[in-house]
Amino acid sequence: MVPSLKKTEPAEALRNAAAALRTLVTAGDALAALALFSMMIVNFVDVVGRSVLNRPLPGATELTEILVAATVCCALPSLTLQGRHVTIDVLDYLLPDIARAALSAAASLIGFAFFSVVAWRMWIEGGKTARFGGMTPLLEIPMAPVLYGIAILTGLTAITFLFTLLLPAGDVGDD
């Protein structure tokens, strides 16, 4: 006999999914901090090596480029969840609440569409790069995992935009 599954209300299921999303976003924040710290170490070693020892860190530019991409992509879901993307709100105070809500919903839809396309294209590029064995020139770091990581993180950003559209303010980003 198969045990029956507990029935959940759609709103409760959505809140549970939002809680899982918050957990993923928090992990992304930790990874962004780690990538930023790693970038600081790479650049410190490179500058000290270049200035003091006249020996720069080989591949510092390649590592920095990868770490910048990691930092940005890991932070994007958190910025989306907190509503911290760059906005222009010069005339917002003149609009009624319903118009501001409509603009916010439109921005979330556009963000969802944009980051969905970026995730899709990065996944395709990751596949191409994996097939052809694309690597960085000096350190020969395989680039396919980097592109797949960007695809996953921009996909998470797209999903986060969708959640900001579906749940009332405060239910997604705050506990």
C-alpha positions as CSV (number, residue, x, y, z in Angstrom):
1,M,0.0,0.0,0.0
2,V,1.3,3.4,-1.0
3,P,1.1,6.1,1.8
4,S,-1.0,9.0,0.8
5,L,0.8,12.3,0.2
6,K,-0.1,15.2,2.4
7,K,-2.2,17.7,0.5
8,T,-0.9,21.2,0.6
9,E,-2.6,24.4,-0.3
10,P,-1.1,26.1,-3.4
11,A,-0.2,29.2,-1.4
12,E,1.6,27.1,1.2
13,A,3.5,25.2,-1.5
14,L,4.5,28.5,-3.0
15,R,5.8,29.7,0.4
16,N,7.7,26.5,0.9
17,A,9.3,26.9,-2.5
18,A,10.2,30.5,-1.6
19,A,11.9,29.2,1.5
20,A,13.9,26.8,-0.5
21,L,14.8,29.6,-2.9
22,R,16.0,31.7,0.0
23,T,18.3,28.9,1.1
24,L,19.8,28.7,-2.5
25,V,20.2,32.5,-2.6
26,T,21.9,32.4,0.8
27,A,24.3,29.8,-0.5
28,G,24.9,32.0,-3.6
29,D,25.8,34.9,-1.2
30,A,28.3,32.8,0.5
31,L,29.8,31.7,-2.8
32,A,29.9,35.3,-4.0
33,A,31.8,36.3,-0.8
34,L,34.2,33.4,-1.3
35,A,34.9,34.4,-4.9
36,L,35.4,38.0,-3.9
37,F,37.8,37.1,-1.2
38,S,39.7,34.8,-3.6
39,M,39.9,37.6,-6.1
40,M,41.3,39.8,-3.4
41,I,44.0,37.2,-2.6
42,V,44.9,36.7,-6.3
43,N,45.3,40.4,-6.8
44,F,47.2,40.9,-3.6
45,V,49.7,38.2,-4.5
46,D,49.9,39.5,-8.1
47,V,50.6,43.1,-7.0
48,V,53.1,42.1,-4.3
49,G,54.8,39.7,-6.7
50,R,54.9,42.3,-9.5
51,S,56.1,45.2,-7.3
52,V,58.4,43.5,-4.7
53,L,59.7,40.4,-6.4
54,N,59.4,41.5,-10.1
55,R,57.4,38.3,-10.6
56,P,53.7,38.7,-11.3
57,L,51.3,35.8,-10.5
58,P,51.0,33.8,-13.8
59,G,47.4,33.7,-14.9
60,A,46.2,36.4,-12.5
61,T,44.1,38.1,-15.2
62,E,42.4,34.8,-16.2
63,L,41.7,34.0,-12.5
64,T,40.4,37.5,-11.9
65,E,38.0,37.3,-14.9
66,I,36.6,34.0,-13.8
67,L,36.2,35.2,-10.2
68,V,34.5,38.4,-11.3
69,A,32.0,36.4,-13.3
70,A,31.5,34.1,-10.3
71,T,31.0,37.0,-7.9
72,V,28.4,38.8,-10.1
73,C,26.5,35.7,-11.0
74,C,26.4,34.4,-7.4
75,A,25.1,37.8,-6.2
76,L,22.4,38.3,-8.8
77,P,19.7,36.1,-7.2
78,S,20.2,37.8,-3.9
79,L,20.0,41.3,-5.4
80,T,16.8,40.2,-7.2
81,L,15.2,38.8,-4.1
82,Q,15.9,42.0,-2.2
83,G,14.7,44.2,-5.0
84,R,18.1,45.9,-5.3
85,H,18.6,46.1,-9.0
86,V,19.3,49.5,-10.5
87,T,16.0,51.4,-11.0
88,I,15.0,54.8,-12.2
89,D,12.2,56.1,-10.0
90,V,12.3,59.8,-10.8
91,L,8.5,60.0,-11.5
92,D,7.3,57.1,-9.3
93,Y,5.9,59.4,-6.7
94,L,3.5,60.9,-9.2
95,L,2.0,57.5,-10.1
96,P,-0.9,55.9,-8.2
97,D,-0.1,52.7,-6.3
98,I,-1.7,50.5,-8.9
99,A,0.5,51.9,-11.7
100,R,3.6,51.4,-9.5
101,A,2.5,47.8,-8.9
102,A,2.0,47.3,-12.6
103,L,5.4,48.7,-13.4
104,S,7.0,46.4,-10.7
105,A,5.2,43.4,-12.2
106,A,6.4,44.3,-15.7
107,A,9.9,44.7,-14.5
108,S,9.8,41.3,-12.9
109,L,8.4,39.8,-16.1
110,I,11.1,41.5,-18.2
111,G,13.8,40.3,-15.7
112,F,12.5,36.8,-15.8
113,A,12.5,36.7,-19.6
114,F,15.9,38.3,-19.9
115,F,17.7,36.1,-17.4
116,S,15.9,33.0,-18.8
117,V,17.3,33.8,-22.3
118,V,20.8,34.4,-20.8
119,A,20.7,31.1,-18.9
120,W,19.5,29.2,-22.0
121,R,22.3,30.8,-24.2
122,M,25.0,30.2,-21.6
123,W,24.0,26.5,-21.3
124,I,24.3,26.2,-25.1
125,E,27.7,28.0,-25.1
126,G,28.8,25.7,-22.2
127,G,27.9,22.7,-24.4
128,K,29.8,24.0,-27.4
129,T,32.8,24.9,-25.2
130,A,32.8,21.4,-23.6
131,R,32.7,19.7,-27.1
132,F,35.6,21.7,-28.4
133,G,37.6,21.6,-25.1
134,G,37.7,25.4,-24.6
135,M,40.2,26.5,-22.0
136,T,41.8,29.7,-20.8
137,P,45.1,30.4,-22.8
138,L,47.6,30.4,-20.0
139,L,46.4,28.3,-17.1
140,E,44.3,26.0,-19.4
141,I,41.3,26.2,-17.1
142,P,38.3,24.4,-18.8
143,M,35.7,27.1,-19.5
144,A,32.6,24.8,-19.9
145,P,32.1,24.5,-16.1
146,V,32.3,28.3,-15.8
147,L,29.7,28.7,-18.5
148,Y,27.4,26.1,-17.0
149,G,27.7,27.8,-13.6
150,I,26.7,31.1,-15.2
151,A,23.8,29.4,-16.8
152,I,22.6,27.8,-13.6
153,L,23.0,31.0,-11.6
154,T,21.2,33.2,-14.2
155,G,18.5,30.6,-14.3
156,L,18.2,30.9,-10.5
157,T,18.0,34.7,-11.0
158,A,15.2,34.2,-13.5
159,I,13.3,32.0,-11.1
160,T,13.8,34.6,-8.4
161,F,12.3,37.2,-10.6
162,L,9.3,34.9,-11.1
163,F,8.9,34.5,-7.3
164,T,9.0,38.2,-6.8
165,L,6.1,38.4,-9.2
166,L,4.1,35.6,-7.6
167,L,4.5,36.4,-4.0
168,P,3.5,39.5,-2.1
169,A,6.4,41.8,-1.1
170,G,7.9,40.5,2.1
171,D,7.0,36.9,1.5
172,V,10.0,36.1,-0.7
173,G,12.9,38.1,0.6
174,D,12.1,38.4,4.3
175,D,11.3,35.9,7.0
